[in-house]
Amino acid sequence: MTDRETLLSKSNFLLGCDCPVKLKYFKSGYPSLNNANSFLEFFADGGFMVEALARALFDNGVWVVPQAGETPEQATARLMSVPGDGMWFEPTFVVDGMLVRVDILQRKDNVLRLIEVKAASFDSVLDPTPFRGKQGGILSDWRDYLLDITYQTNVLELIYPDLEVVPELCLVDKAKTCHEEAIFNKVELITDKDPGSTGPRAVYHGDIAALRSQHFLGFLNVRLEVDELIATVRSQAKWLSRISEDPTIALEPPLGSKCRDCEYRNIGSLRNGFAECWGALAAGDPHVVDLFKIGFLADAAGNSKEGLNWLIKNGISKLVEIPPKIIDQNKSTGKRQIRQLECTKTGTEWVDPLLKDELEACEYPLHFVDFETSRLAVPYHKGMQPYEQIAFQFSCHTILKPGDKELQHTEWINVDDAFPSFSFASALRDAVGESGTIFVWSNFEQTTLRDIRRQMTSYSHPDKKIAAWIDAIVPDRKDGGRVQDLLELCGEHYYHPKMGGSLSIKYVLPAIWGSNEGLWRDPWFAKYFRESLDGALDPYSALTGLILEAERNNIADDEAKETAVEAVRDGIGAMRSYQEMMYGLSRNDAKHRDAVKKMLLQYCELDTAAMVIIWKHWMLRLASAK
């Protein structure tokens, strides 16, 4: 590693706090399963817009831009060496092997005001000091944010021991409504090609004076919280800096249920962090950490949540070797665990005969529905509050009657710079009508419709028929509404060994798809079949992206390059892709927007087709069991 690569950054520090062995693997270049697109990460929560608004509140702010041959920290030192007050954006500091890049730093007299901008929200009316619980302790939801700013405070105090550091978190205040100058279209992205740039830069281009009188940001002094954490942070930073400098250091891995989802559980790689951590106990396939809700398993003495530690101490790593006697079958979790254990041992799926009654009670037409939504810190219109949810897309597959040969598909997506949720609801009513069962996977769609219903009241939306329609359909089918949650049915009445301990449709679909060859040839689903060495590729993995040819000004233009638009394969990716399409660097590129739109439609259509596949598999299995 280069000297710079051995430095402990803020993100490195937080990674090491989560698990020091993860930091070791990261610094050693182990392959990670976290293949997130860093550009799309920029749009994860609208944080880039919050940063732009926050910077716009300060006069004479100077971006720290290195000159030729300078490092970012050298550029920072040069600018801050000028006497007097100052304001800097993204200054960088290095001391004792630690590196931090500060969002906003203000020097006034002998005080350094350290501002960390977060897209996280609080309510200044309901909870003006949101960081602590009823007993006075720091809440877990805020701990990482506070560790982050404490780490920065420590670095600044080491470099400037004669100055007072005042740490603040800049957060979104949901108690405030949005005025004209704080809506999203007043923020734009620019490509920053300066040396040391970390990516696109968000810039506010509205009326700054008006913004300062009507913004919805809150600046909370967290000195008390920093003082409480700083001793721990200093000790932890010292230890993690050693790992960062020399990742060959031997560490005792903290084995536990979190290992199931570790990004270094790279089974197909020669450098598999999970295998190194677990050693001889890594061989179990499926592994004990893959048991449904393994963290709730008790040990042989009945000690709650100690089951995994008991298995480790007794050298048990294979799921099939878990003693049934330590599973409490009187509880719903235990019943699911014992079902997983039994089906894994026999290699067979389980379809509860009671599922037949549940499915046959569903009224036709059958509508399989999936929504995609987004929450932006910066609202769409004045009068709205930060982080109001918008519904921007749905897919619906419909079976009109029993034995129907045709599978109908309806879809809708918003691509206009407008608040779309009311148009979304109207289009959804057209798709699912006034009758039939609405199948979903989880209660997310019901929650979204309730949110839209609340917005109709808040913003005096005039269409009372849509409001009444939402009120009528949102309850569960058993409670007089039209919605049937397939995830709930799956949890109560179905198990396949390939699902592991998950009820996610991203696990249930591949398990069923890979075991039922008849589905591959079904006219409804044949387009999702891609052959692999194991039979059939997971339909989500089979989704393909697009290559956009670059426009050339002349035939000899060899500099023009093709652009890849990646396939969307999960809900988080859909949200980020949508936000990048609507507000990103390519928002004025019609070809790129059209390509992203196609990727979003492709993904959402598969989500509802997946539900039809699962439903049809269940119906076939139940019919064959007669």
Solvent accessible surface area in square Angstrom, and as a share of the most:
residue,aa,sasa,rsa
1,M,113,0.51
2,T,85,0.50
3,D,125,0.65
4,R,95,0.35
5,E,92,0.41
6,T,30,0.17
7,L,28,0.14
8,L,0,0.00
9,S,27,0.18
10,K,35,0.15
11,S,78,0.50
12,N,11,0.05
13,F,1,0.00
14,L,45,0.23
15,L,40,0.20
16,G,0,0.00
17,C,40,0.24
18,D,68,0.35
19,C,20,0.12
20,P,33,0.21
21,V,6,0.03
22,K,33,0.14
23,L,0,0.00
24,K,33,0.14
25,Y,8,0.03
26,F,103,0.43
27,K,22,0.09
28,S,34,0.22
29,G,53,0.51
30,Y,31,0.12
31,P,52,0.33
32,S,36,0.23
33,L,92,0.46
34,N,102,0.53
35,N,131,0.67
36,A,60,0.46
37,N,54,0.27
38,S,96,0.62
39,F,60,0.25
40,L,32,0.16
41,E,69,0.31
42,F,57,0.24
43,F,0,0.00
44,A,24,0.19
45,D,64,0.33
46,G,0,0.00
47,G,14,0.14
48,F,5,0.02
49,M,1,0.00
50,V,0,0.00
51,E,48,0.22
52,A,2,0.02
53,L,1,0.00
54,A,0,0.00
55,R,24,0.09
56,A,11,0.09
57,L,26,0.13
58,F,28,0.12
59,D,90,0.46
60,N,135,0.69
61,G,26,0.25
62,V,67,0.39
63,W,59,0.21
64,V,16,0.09
65,V,48,0.28
66,P,8,0.05
67,Q,105,0.47
68,A,106,0.82
69,G,86,0.83
70,E,43,0.19
71,T,45,0.26
72,P,22,0.14
73,E,36,0.16
74,Q,95,0.42
75,A,0,0.00
76,T,2,0.01
77,A,60,0.46
78,R,80,0.29
79,L,42,0.21
80,M,11,0.05
81,S,82,0.53
82,V,94,0.54
83,P,121,0.76
84,G,47,0.46
85,D,91,0.47
86,G,21,0.20
87,M,10,0.05
88,W,14,0.05
89,F,13,0.05
90,E,47,0.21
91,P,0,0.00
92,T,1,0.00
93,F,9,0.04
94,V,49,0.28
95,V,29,0.16
96,D,106,0.55
97,G,31,0.30
98,M,11,0.05
99,L,23,0.11
100,V,0,0.00
101,R,65,0.24
102,V,0,0.00
103,D,27,0.14
104,I,1,0.00
105,L,0,0.00
106,Q,48,0.21
107,R,29,0.11
108,K,125,0.53
109,D,115,0.60
110,N,86,0.44
111,V,43,0.25
112,L,0,0.00
113,R,59,0.22
114,L,0,0.00
115,I,0,0.00
116,E,7,0.03
117,V,9,0.05
118,K,38,0.16
119,A,11,0.08
120,A,21,0.16
121,S,32,0.21
122,F,14,0.06
123,D,32,0.17
124,S,42,0.27
125,V,115,0.66
126,L,148,0.74
127,D,61,0.32
128,P,77,0.49
129,T,101,0.59
130,P,8,0.05
131,F,8,0.03
132,R,75,0.27
133,G,26,0.25
134,K,208,0.88
135,Q,177,0.79
136,G,37,0.35
137,G,38,0.37
138,I,26,0.13
139,L,70,0.35
140,S,96,0.62
141,D,121,0.63
142,W,24,0.09
143,R,95,0.35
144,D,85,0.44
145,Y,71,0.27
146,L,0,0.00
147,L,14,0.07
148,D,7,0.04
149,I,0,0.00
150,T,0,0.00
151,Y,0,0.00
152,Q,0,0.00
153,T,0,0.00
154,N,4,0.02
155,V,0,0.00
156,L,0,0.00
157,E,38,0.17
158,L,83,0.41
159,I,55,0.28
160,Y,49,0.19
161,P,101,0.64
162,D,131,0.68
163,L,43,0.21
164,E,99,0.44
165,V,3,0.01
166,V,29,0.16
167,P,0,0.00
168,E,19,0.09
169,L,0,0.00
170,C,0,0.00
171,L,0,0.00
172,V,0,0.00
173,D,1,0.01
174,K,81,0.34
175,A,32,0.25
176,K,72,0.31
177,T,60,0.35
178,C,2,0.01
179,H,88,0.39
180,E,79,0.35
181,E,22,0.10
182,A,0,0.00
183,I,13,0.07
184,F,8,0.03
185,N,74,0.38
186,K,37,0.16
187,V,3,0.02
188,E,65,0.29
189,L,17,0.09
190,I,72,0.37
191,T,84,0.49
192,D,21,0.11
193,K,180,0.76
194,D,55,0.28
195,P,77,0.49
196,G,46,0.44
197,S,45,0.29
198,T,90,0.53
199,G,30,0.29
200,P,30,0.19
201,R,40,0.15
202,A,3,0.03
203,V,52,0.30
204,Y,17,0.07
205,H,95,0.42
206,G,22,0.21
207,D,73,0.38
208,I,71,0.36
209,A,77,0.59
210,A,28,0.22
211,L,0,0.00
212,R,84,0.31
213,S,93,0.60
214,Q,42,0.19
215,H,42,0.19
216,F,1,0.00
217,L,2,0.01
218,G,10,0.09
219,F,58,0.24
220,L,25,0.12
221,N,88,0.45
222,V,0,0.00
223,R,63,0.23
224,L,137,0.68
225,E,15,0.07
226,V,0,0.00
227,D,75,0.39
228,E,96,0.43
229,L,7,0.03
230,I,17,0.09
231,A,73,0.57
232,T,77,0.45
233,V,1,0.00
234,R,113,0.41
235,S,75,0.49
236,Q,53,0.24
237,A,2,0.01
238,K,158,0.67
239,W,84,0.30
240,L,0,0.00
241,S,19,0.12
242,R,138,0.50
243,I,0,0.00
244,S,0,0.00
245,E,120,0.54
246,D,62,0.32
247,P,15,0.10
248,T,112,0.65
249,I,34,0.17
250,A,98,0.76
251,L,37,0.18
252,E,155,0.70
253,P,28,0.18
254,P,79,0.49
255,L,48,0.24
256,G,18,0.17
257,S,46,0.30
258,K,139,0.59
259,C,21,0.12
260,R,90,0.33
261,D,104,0.54
262,C,18,0.11
263,E,25,0.11
264,Y,7,0.03
265,R,33,0.12
266,N,24,0.12
267,I,131,0.66
268,G,84,0.81
269,S,30,0.19
270,L,188,0.94
271,R,106,0.39
272,N,19,0.10
273,G,1,0.01
274,F,11,0.04
275,A,39,0.30
276,E,94,0.42
277,C,25,0.15
278,W,9,0.03
279,G,42,0.41
280,A,101,0.79
281,L,37,0.18
282,A,21,0.16
283,A,77,0.60
284,G,6,0.06
285,D,129,0.67
286,P,45,0.29
287,H,1,0.00
288,V,0,0.00
289,V,0,0.00
290,D,25,0.13
291,L,0,0.00
292,F,28,0.11
293,K,95,0.40
294,I,6,0.03
295,G,30,0.29
296,F,124,0.52
297,L,4,0.02
298,A,27,0.21
299,D,18,0.09
300,A,56,0.43
301,A,87,0.67
302,G,54,0.52
303,N,76,0.39
304,S,83,0.54
305,K,122,0.51
306,E,73,0.33
307,G,0,0.00
308,L,12,0.06
309,N,65,0.33
310,W,59,0.21
311,L,0,0.00
312,I,36,0.18
313,K,170,0.72
314,N,79,0.40
315,G,48,0.46
316,I,26,0.13
317,S,10,0.07
318,K,91,0.39
319,L,0,0.00
320,V,52,0.30
321,E,93,0.42
322,I,2,0.01
323,P,26,0.17
324,P,59,0.37
325,K,165,0.70
326,I,12,0.06
327,I,9,0.04
328,D,66,0.34
329,Q,89,0.39
330,N,139,0.72
331,K,129,0.55
332,S,92,0.59
333,T,33,0.19
334,G,4,0.04
335,K,116,0.49
336,R,20,0.07
337,Q,4,0.02
338,I,20,0.10
339,R,72,0.26
340,Q,2,0.01
341,L,1,0.01
342,E,85,0.38
343,C,8,0.05
344,T,22,0.13
345,K,104,0.44
346,T,93,0.54
347,G,56,0.54
348,T,74,0.43
349,E,46,0.20
350,W,56,0.20
351,V,30,0.17
352,D,18,0.09
353,P,102,0.64
354,L,110,0.55
355,L,0,0.00
356,K,61,0.26
357,D,92,0.48
358,E,57,0.25
359,L,8,0.04
360,E,103,0.46
361,A,62,0.48
362,C,6,0.04
363,E,107,0.48
364,Y,61,0.23
365,P,28,0.18
366,L,3,0.01
367,H,7,0.03
368,F,0,0.00
369,V,1,0.01
370,D,20,0.10
371,F,6,0.02
372,E,11,0.05
373,T,18,0.10
374,S,2,0.01
375,R,103,0.38
376,L,4,0.02
377,A,0,0.00
378,V,0,0.00
379,P,5,0.03
380,Y,7,0.03
381,H,81,0.36
382,K,130,0.55
383,G,43,0.41
384,M,9,0.04
385,Q,69,0.31
386,P,3,0.02
387,Y,35,0.13
388,E,15,0.07
389,Q,12,0.05
390,I,1,0.01
391,A,1,0.01
392,F,0,0.00
393,Q,0,0.00
394,F,1,0.01
395,S,1,0.01
396,C,1,0.01
397,H,10,0.04
398,T,9,0.05
399,I,3,0.01
400,L,79,0.39
401,K,117,0.49
402,P,91,0.57
403,G,70,0.67
404,D,24,0.12
405,K,183,0.77
406,E,108,0.49
407,L,31,0.16
408,Q,67,0.30
409,H,64,0.29
410,T,59,0.35
411,E,73,0.33
412,W,57,0.20
413,I,24,0.12
414,N,13,0.07
415,V,49,0.28
416,D,91,0.47
417,D,96,0.49
418,A,41,0.32
419,F,30,0.13
420,P,4,0.03
421,S,0,0.00
422,F,32,0.13
423,S,66,0.43
424,F,0,0.00
425,A,0,0.00
426,S,42,0.27
427,A,21,0.16
428,L,3,0.02
429,R,59,0.22
430,D,116,0.60
431,A,20,0.16
432,V,3,0.02
433,G,26,0.25
434,E,128,0.58
435,S,56,0.36
436,G,3,0.03
437,T,2,0.01
438,I,10,0.05
439,F,0,0.00
440,V,1,0.00
441,W,28,0.10
442,S,34,0.22
443,N,95,0.49
444,F,76,0.31
445,E,8,0.04
446,Q,7,0.03
447,T,67,0.39
448,T,1,0.01
449,L,6,0.03
450,R,122,0.45
451,D,22,0.12
452,I,3,0.02
453,R,68,0.25
454,R,109,0.40
455,Q,0,0.00
456,M,7,0.03
457,T,95,0.55
458,S,63,0.41
459,Y,74,0.28
460,S,94,0.61
461,H,55,0.24
462,P,113,0.71
463,D,50,0.26
464,K,168,0.71
465,K,154,0.65
466,I,2,0.01
467,A,12,0.10
468,A,61,0.48
469,W,13,0.05
470,I,2,0.01
471,D,76,0.40
472,A,64,0.50
473,I,3,0.01
474,V,9,0.05
475,P,43,0.27
476,D,44,0.23
477,R,57,0.21
478,K,149,0.63
479,D,98,0.51
480,G,69,0.67
481,G,10,0.09
482,R,30,0.11
483,V,3,0.02
484,Q,14,0.06
485,D,19,0.10
486,L,0,0.00
487,L,50,0.25
488,E,64,0.29
489,L,4,0.02
490,C,0,0.00
491,G,23,0.22
492,E,99,0.44
493,H,16,0.07
494,Y,0,0.00
495,Y,3,0.01
496,H,18,0.08
497,P,31,0.19
498,K,154,0.65
499,M,1,0.00
500,G,19,0.18
501,G,15,0.14
502,S,26,0.17
503,L,35,0.18
504,S,43,0.28
505,I,16,0.08
506,K,59,0.25
507,Y,118,0.45
508,V,0,0.00
509,L,0,0.00
510,P,37,0.23
511,A,4,0.03
512,I,0,0.00
513,W,1,0.00
514,G,45,0.44
515,S,51,0.33
516,N,15,0.08
517,E,95,0.43
518,G,39,0.37
519,L,1,0.01
520,W,32,0.11
521,R,165,0.60
522,D,20,0.10
523,P,125,0.79
524,W,42,0.15
525,F,0,0.00
526,A,46,0.36
527,K,121,0.51
528,Y,20,0.08
529,F,61,0.25
530,R,113,0.41
531,E,141,0.63
532,S,39,0.25
533,L,190,0.94
534,D,142,0.74
535,G,23,0.22
536,A,16,0.13
537,L,67,0.33
538,D,38,0.20
539,P,1,0.01
540,Y,9,0.03
541,S,56,0.36
542,A,13,0.10
543,L,11,0.06
544,T,83,0.48
545,G,35,0.33
546,L,59,0.29
547,I,106,0.54
548,L,32,0.16
549,E,118,0.53
550,A,27,0.21
551,E,139,0.62
552,R,123,0.45
553,N,146,0.75
554,N,88,0.45
555,I,175,0.89
556,A,82,0.64
557,D,30,0.16
558,D,128,0.66
559,E,144,0.65
560,A,20,0.16
561,K,159,0.68
562,E,109,0.49
563,T,66,0.38
564,A,70,0.55
565,V,12,0.07
566,E,110,0.49
567,A,14,0.11
568,V,6,0.04
569,R,102,0.37
570,D,66,0.34
571,G,34,0.32
572,I,94,0.48
573,G,18,0.18
574,A,0,0.00
575,M,34,0.15
576,R,48,0.18
577,S,12,0.08
578,Y,0,0.00
579,Q,0,0.00
580,E,9,0.04
581,M,0,0.00
582,M,2,0.01
583,Y,2,0.01
584,G,2,0.02
585,L,70,0.35
586,S,26,0.17
587,R,54,0.20
588,N,145,0.74
589,D,65,0.34
590,A,79,0.61
591,K,93,0.39
592,H,26,0.11
593,R,48,0.18
594,D,65,0.34
595,A,2,0.02
596,V,8,0.05
597,K,63,0.27
598,K,107,0.45
599,M,8,0.03
600,L,0,0.00
601,L,31,0.16
602,Q,49,0.22
603,Y,3,0.01
604,C,1,0.01
605,E,33,0.15
606,L,0,0.00
607,D,10,0.05
608,T,0,0.00
609,A,2,0.02
610,A,0,0.00
611,M,3,0.01
612,V,0,0.00
613,I,0,0.00
614,I,0,0.00
615,W,20,0.07
616,K,44,0.19
617,H,0,0.00
618,W,0,0.00
619,M,60,0.27
620,L,85,0.42
621,R,78,0.28
622,L,13,0.07
623,A,54,0.42
624,S,89,0.57
625,A,82,0.63
626,K,189,0.80
